[in-house]
């Protein structure tokens, strides 16, 4: 991502957690992105697909103070990264794949159940199935538990594809929270690597169209967890 470093202004305030009312009070990752894009100051700018923006906000907030500033060079890369109709699930699958090997057993089961449910709702012809299957292959025991659980709870119908955005939100949040709280030596590096990988994977899908929205209630749910600056 160093190729984008020259796009940054010479003076950048220190990145910090949560929302900020103005640049004078600091900025989070996506607030800087809104500024670079020439938009109104916001942590939910229109210049980035909502799922990518959500991941960036979570990684920003769950990173340590020392590691957060290493995210700065990634900020220009999300401007204009609008994705397509598959982006939310692609981000979810990438996040789960990164998280599943290191998170607690309870979170593994939650993530596996979410991915299996996505497989069910997408149908056999979806190009995203290899992504979801690849993530599940990393945790065969959790995958078996999830499939048994979903068999007991019953299948969803194809018309219930409307639940896919909600499932994507849950997978992304559970993945980042799980990495941040895992008993590992390098949670900051893993989260930064995840965000970098998502940016690279989604770049070919940067179509210039607004990204498919996540559920309308998601910004308020996220903001309720973020301290005001």
Secondary structure as GFF3:
##gff-version 3
##sequence-region A 1 229
A	DSSP	three_ten_helix	2	7	.	.	.	ID=ss1
A	DSSP	three_ten_helix	23	25	.	.	.	ID=ss2
A	DSSP	alpha_helix	29	36	.	.	.	ID=ss3
A	DSSP	alpha_helix	50	62	.	.	.	ID=ss4
A	DSSP	alpha_helix	65	68	.	.	.	ID=ss5
A	DSSP	three_ten_helix	69	74	.	.	.	ID=ss6
A	DSSP	alpha_helix	75	78	.	.	.	ID=ss7
A	DSSP	alpha_helix	87	100	.	.	.	ID=ss8
A	DSSP	alpha_helix	105	122	.	.	.	ID=ss9
A	DSSP	alpha_helix	129	137	.	.	.	ID=ss10
A	DSSP	alpha_helix	140	153	.	.	.	ID=ss11
A	DSSP	three_ten_helix	158	163	.	.	.	ID=ss12
A	DSSP	alpha_helix	164	181	.	.	.	ID=ss13
A	DSSP	alpha_helix	187	203	.	.	.	ID=ss14
A	DSSP	alpha_helix	218	224	.	.	.	ID=ss15
###
